Amino acid sequence: MSLNIVENTLNEFGLRTLHAVDFNAPISRDAIMELVPAEGKESLGVYPVYDKELKMHHVYAVWNAREVVDFERVNQFLANAHTADDALTPCPSPIDGRGVKRIVPVRYGVMWWIAKGETMSLAIELAAQLYLEQMKRWPTMVWANKLPANAPDCYRTVKDGQVTDLPLQVATWVPERFIVVGIPAAEWDAKYDESAKKYV
């Protein structure tokens, strides 16, 4: 099977889109499922399409993000915007077209979709665990577009048996029904240590 990934994007609504093509045969659902992180499978939609004119098989896989996102590309775009109007144009970034007007204060963060019936505190705990697993550090901040009624200033999480408070901050750059956990760039500018195979 000659599976080719032609799109792998995260849009302004927190939807990850994976677009694969094959010129020889339909793409199996299993082949796509191998590329989708386990955390994203709950909201996954897989849409096969056949283009008769080009004789090409397409598959679009779409899911709500529950993954580490590199926000540096958003910040690079904003730093190079020369006018206020430039900052409102679609961003060539992991958060395409969001029209973010200010620098995102985190380099790497776990963007986590809050499923129907899931509490914000559970989402924070799961996102923090994924951040620890992927980044080898515990997050120190939570950002959300909107806060639930009577939301606390900090969410209590447990790491290695110790209670940790994660401050909660409203952030318009976070899509609705999502949170982002991470370490603010001002506190930690992550560098990947190839020999240690982790961020330091």
C-alpha positions in Angstrom: 0.0 0.0 0.0 1.4 3.4 -1.0 -0.1 5.5 1.8 0.8 9.1 1.5 0.0 11.7 4.2 -0.8 15.0 2.4 -2.3 16.9 5.3 -1.8 16.8 9.1 -3.2 20.0 10.6 -4.8 21.3 13.7 -7.4 24.0 13.1 -8.7 26.9 15.2 -11.4 24.8 16.7 -9.0 22.1 18.0 -9.8 19.6 15.3 -6.9 17.5 14.0 -7.2 16.5 10.3 -5.2 13.7 8.8 -5.6 13.3 5.0 -4.1 10.3 3.4 -4.1 9.3 -0.3 -3.3 6.1 -2.2 -3.2 5.7 -6.0 -3.6 1.9 -6.0 -6.3 0.8 -3.5 -8.7 2.0 -0.9 -7.0 2.9 2.4 -8.0 0.5 5.2 -9.4 1.9 8.5 -6.8 0.0 10.3 -4.0 1.8 8.5 -5.4 5.1 9.6 -6.1 4.0 13.1 -2.4 3.2 13.6 -1.7 6.9 13.0 -4.3 8.3 15.5 -3.2 8.7 19.1 -5.2 6.6 21.6 -6.4 9.8 23.3 -8.0 11.0 20.1 -9.9 7.8 19.2 -12.9 8.7 21.3 -13.9 11.5 18.9 -12.5 10.1 15.7 -14.4 10.2 12.4 -13.0 8.4 9.3 -14.2 9.5 5.9 -13.1 7.6 2.8 -13.5 9.3 -0.6 -12.7 8.1 -4.1 -11.8 10.6 -6.8 -12.9 9.0 -10.1 -11.2 11.7 -12.2 -7.8 11.2 -10.7 -8.3 7.6 -9.8 -7.2 8.3 -6.2 -8.3 7.0 -2.9 -8.6 9.5 0.0 -9.2 9.1 3.6 -9.9 12.0 6.0 -9.5 11.2 9.7 -10.7 14.0 12.0 -10.7 14.1 15.8 -10.6 16.5 18.7 -7.0 17.2 19.8 -5.7 15.5 22.9 -2.0 15.9 22.3 1.1 18.0 22.7 1.0 21.1 20.5 4.1 23.2 19.6 2.8 26.8 19.8 6.1 28.3 18.7 4.9 28.6 15.1 2.0 30.8 16.2 4.4 33.0 18.1 6.8 33.3 15.2 3.9 34.4 12.9 2.8 37.0 15.4 6.3 38.3 16.0 6.6 38.9 12.2 3.2 40.6 11.8 3.9 44.2 10.8 0.5 45.7 11.3 -2.6 45.1 13.4 -4.3 43.8 10.3 -1.5 41.3 9.7 -2.1 39.8 13.1 -5.7 39.0 12.2 -4.9 37.1 9.0 -4.9 33.3 9.1 -1.7 31.9 10.8 0.5 29.3 9.1 0.6 27.4 12.4 -0.6 24.5 14.4 -3.7 26.7 15.2 -4.5 27.7 11.6 -6.7 30.8 11.1 -7.3 31.5 14.7 -6.5 35.2 14.3 -4.7 35.2 17.7 -3.8 38.8 18.6 -1.2 38.2 21.2 1.8 35.9 21.9 0.8 32.5 23.2 2.6 32.2 26.6 3.6 28.5 26.2 6.0 26.8 23.8 4.7 23.2 24.2 1.3 22.4 25.8 -1.1 19.6 25.9 -4.3 20.7 24.2 -7.1 18.5 25.6 -10.7 18.3 24.4 -13.2 18.2 27.3 -15.7 15.5 26.3 -19.4 15.7 27.1 -19.9 14.7 30.7 -16.2 15.1 31.5 -15.3 17.6 34.3 -12.6 20.2 33.9 -10.8 18.7 36.8 -10.6 15.3 35.2 -9.5 16.8 31.9 -6.8 18.7 33.7 -5.6 15.6 35.4 -5.5 13.5 32.2 -3.8 16.3 30.2 -1.2 16.8 33.0 -0.4 13.1 32.9 0.0 13.2 29.1 2.2 16.2 29.5 4.4 14.4 32.0 4.5 11.3 29.8 5.5 13.3 26.7 7.6 16.2 28.1 9.0 14.4 31.2 8.0 17.4 33.4 4.9 18.3 35.3 2.9 21.3 34.0 2.6 24.4 36.1 -0.3 26.2 34.4 -3.8 25.6 32.9 -5.3 27.8 30.2 -9.0 27.7 29.2 -11.2 29.8 27.0 -14.1 29.9 29.4 -14.2 28.8 33.1 -17.0 26.9 34.7 -19.2 28.7 37.2 -17.4 28.9 40.6 -14.1 27.7 39.1 -11.3 27.9 41.6 -8.1 29.9 41.0 -6.1 26.7 41.0 -6.8 23.1 40.3 -5.4 20.5 42.7 -3.6 17.6 41.1 -1.6 14.7 42.5 1.8 13.9 41.2 3.9 11.2 42.9 1.6 11.3 45.9 2.1 15.0 46.4 -0.6 17.6 45.9 0.2 20.3 43.4 -1.8 23.4 42.6 -2.1 24.4 38.9 -3.2 28.0 38.4 -6.0 28.5 36.0 -5.9 31.3 33.5 -8.5 32.5 30.9 -7.0 32.5 27.4 -8.9 33.5 24.3 -6.4 31.6 22.1 -7.6 28.3 23.5 -10.6 26.8 21.5 -13.9 26.4 23.4 -14.4 23.1 25.2 -10.6 22.7 25.4 -7.9 23.3 27.9 -4.1 23.6 27.5 -1.7 22.6 30.2 2.0 23.4 30.2 4.8 25.4 31.6 4.8 29.1 30.6 7.7 29.9 28.3 8.9 32.5 30.8 9.5 29.8 33.3 10.9 27.1 31.0 12.1 27.3 27.5 12.2 23.6 26.6 15.2 22.2 24.8 15.3 18.6 23.6 18.3 16.7 24.8 18.9 14.0 22.1 21.3 11.9 24.3 18.8 11.8 27.2 15.8 11.5 24.9 13.8 14.1 26.9 13.1 17.8 27.2 15.4 19.6 29.7 
